[in-house]
Amino acid sequence: MHAVAVAWLGLGSNLESPAEQIERALAALHAHAGLRVLARSPLYRTTPVGGPPGQPDYCNACAALAVCCSPMQLLSITQNIEQAHGRVRDVRWGPRTLDVDMLAFSDGGGMCVATDPVLSLPHPRAYERAFVLVPLADIAPTLELQRNARVVDLLARIDRSGVRRWDAP
């Protein structure tokens, strides 16, 4: 595969064996023609942010992919993978079998910036979410999610107390 771009994704699940959902989603991404997983973070257990009270903790991870498609084509692929994993979009920030968010996309000429109602790049809230920044720092600590703000710098500014390794007690 000749990659023309790199995409960074955030993956999350808190229903129906969350760690297995993430692993299956990563396998589906890697198996898709025109996509290759370059790096992936460990799994993290995270406290839900927003949404209805009482939902279970999330399993979160991040991945870097080599891609031979546009951001909108990748969005379609990730939404199809979510749907294949039983994703239902009925409650904003509610429990879910699988959520795959595009965090950033670089086409080789720099980071893509998009403010489309369907897809905003970089992800408009990634810079303030520990459940994104902690795993993203494992695979792309120097990635700039905001102008002159690397992932490690953004992570140093936020509370990460609700994030711990998935296998930790």
C-alpha positions as CSV (number, residue, x, y, z in Angstrom):
1,M,0.0,0.0,0.0
2,H,1.3,3.4,-0.9
3,A,0.0,5.7,1.9
4,V,-0.7,9.3,1.0
5,A,-1.9,10.4,4.4
6,V,-1.9,9.7,8.1
7,A,-5.0,9.8,10.3
8,W,-5.1,9.6,14.1
9,L,-8.2,8.0,15.6
10,G,-9.8,7.8,19.0
11,L,-11.7,4.6,19.8
12,G,-14.1,4.0,22.7
13,S,-16.6,1.5,24.0
14,N,-18.4,0.9,27.3
15,L,-20.9,-1.8,26.2
16,E,-20.7,-5.5,25.3
17,S,-17.1,-6.4,26.2
18,P,-15.5,-3.0,25.6
19,A,-11.9,-4.2,25.2
20,E,-12.9,-6.8,22.7
21,Q,-14.9,-4.1,20.8
22,I,-11.8,-1.9,20.5
23,E,-9.6,-4.9,19.4
24,R,-12.1,-6.0,16.7
25,A,-12.4,-2.4,15.5
26,L,-8.6,-2.1,15.2
27,A,-8.5,-5.4,13.3
28,A,-11.3,-4.2,10.9
29,L,-9.4,-1.0,10.3
30,H,-6.2,-2.8,9.5
31,A,-7.9,-5.3,7.3
32,H,-9.7,-2.6,5.2
33,A,-8.2,-2.0,1.8
34,G,-6.3,1.3,1.8
35,L,-5.8,1.4,5.5
36,R,-3.0,0.2,7.7
37,V,-2.6,0.6,11.5
38,L,0.8,2.1,12.1
39,A,0.6,2.4,15.8
40,R,-1.9,1.9,18.6
41,S,-2.0,2.8,22.2
42,P,-2.6,0.5,25.2
43,L,-6.2,0.3,26.4
44,Y,-7.3,2.7,29.1
45,R,-10.3,2.6,31.5
46,T,-11.9,6.1,31.6
47,T,-14.6,7.7,33.6
48,P,-17.5,8.8,31.4
49,V,-17.6,12.5,30.4
50,G,-21.0,14.0,30.0
51,G,-24.0,12.0,29.0
52,P,-26.5,10.2,31.2
53,P,-25.4,9.4,34.8
54,G,-24.7,5.8,35.8
55,Q,-23.1,4.5,32.6
56,P,-20.2,2.1,32.9
57,D,-16.5,3.2,32.4
58,Y,-15.2,3.4,28.9
59,C,-12.4,1.5,27.3
60,N,-10.4,3.9,25.2
61,A,-7.4,3.8,22.8
62,C,-5.9,5.7,20.0
63,A,-4.4,4.6,16.7
64,A,-2.4,6.1,13.8
65,L,-3.3,4.9,10.4
66,A,-1.7,5.1,7.0
67,V,-4.6,5.8,4.6
68,C,-5.2,6.1,0.9
69,C,-8.4,8.0,1.1
70,S,-9.8,11.4,2.0
71,P,-11.0,12.4,5.5
72,M,-14.6,12.1,4.4
73,Q,-14.0,8.6,2.9
74,L,-12.3,7.6,6.2
75,L,-15.3,8.9,8.1
76,S,-17.6,6.7,6.0
77,I,-15.4,3.7,6.7
78,T,-15.3,4.3,10.4
79,Q,-19.0,4.9,10.6
80,N,-19.6,1.6,8.8
81,I,-17.3,-0.2,11.3
82,E,-19.2,1.4,14.2
83,Q,-22.5,0.2,12.6
84,A,-21.1,-3.3,12.1
85,H,-20.3,-3.3,15.9
86,G,-23.9,-2.4,16.8
87,R,-23.5,1.3,17.3
88,V,-26.8,3.1,18.0
89,R,-26.9,6.9,18.1
90,D,-29.9,7.6,20.3
91,V,-28.5,9.4,23.3
92,R,-25.8,12.1,23.0
93,W,-22.7,11.0,24.9
94,G,-24.6,7.9,26.0
95,P,-23.3,4.3,26.3
96,R,-22.1,2.8,23.1
97,T,-20.7,-0.4,21.7
98,L,-18.2,1.5,19.6
99,D,-17.2,5.0,18.9
100,V,-14.5,5.9,16.4
101,D,-13.5,9.5,16.2
102,M,-11.1,11.1,13.7
103,L,-8.8,13.3,15.8
104,A,-6.5,14.6,13.1
105,F,-5.5,14.0,9.5
106,S,-2.3,14.9,7.6
107,D,-2.1,14.6,3.9
108,G,1.7,15.0,3.8
109,G,1.4,18.7,3.1
110,G,0.4,19.5,6.7
111,M,-2.5,19.0,9.0
112,C,-6.0,19.1,7.4
113,V,-8.3,21.7,8.9
114,A,-12.0,21.2,8.3
115,T,-15.1,22.9,9.8
116,D,-17.7,20.9,7.9
117,P,-20.9,20.2,9.9
118,V,-20.2,16.5,9.4
119,L,-16.5,16.5,10.1
120,S,-14.3,18.9,12.0
121,L,-10.6,18.5,12.0
122,P,-8.7,18.5,14.2
123,H,-11.4,17.1,16.5
124,P,-12.9,20.2,18.2
125,R,-12.8,18.8,21.8
126,A,-9.8,16.4,21.6
127,Y,-7.5,19.0,23.2
128,E,-9.5,19.1,26.4
129,R,-10.2,15.4,26.9
130,A,-7.9,13.2,29.0
131,F,-9.5,10.0,27.5
132,V,-8.1,11.2,24.2
133,L,-4.9,12.8,25.1
134,V,-3.5,10.1,27.4
135,P,-3.6,7.3,24.8
136,L,-2.7,9.7,22.0
137,A,0.4,10.7,23.9
138,D,1.5,7.1,23.8
139,I,1.6,7.1,20.0
140,A,2.0,10.7,18.9
141,P,3.3,12.9,21.8
142,T,4.5,15.7,19.5
143,L,1.4,15.8,17.2
144,E,0.0,19.3,17.1
145,L,-3.7,19.2,17.8
146,Q,-3.8,23.0,18.1
147,R,-1.4,25.6,16.6
148,N,1.8,25.4,18.5
149,A,0.3,22.9,21.1
150,R,1.6,19.4,21.1
151,V,-0.3,16.5,22.6
152,V,2.1,16.3,25.6
153,D,1.7,20.0,26.2
154,L,-2.1,19.8,26.1
155,L,-2.0,16.8,28.4
156,A,0.1,18.6,31.0
157,R,-2.8,21.2,31.3
158,I,-5.7,18.9,32.1
159,D,-6.8,16.6,34.9
160,R,-6.2,13.0,34.0
161,S,-7.3,11.4,37.2
162,G,-10.2,9.6,35.5
163,V,-7.9,7.7,33.2
164,R,-5.9,4.5,34.1
165,R,-4.7,1.5,32.2
166,W,-7.4,-1.0,31.3
167,D,-5.7,-3.8,33.2
168,A,-5.0,-1.8,36.3
169,P,-7.1,-2.3,39.4
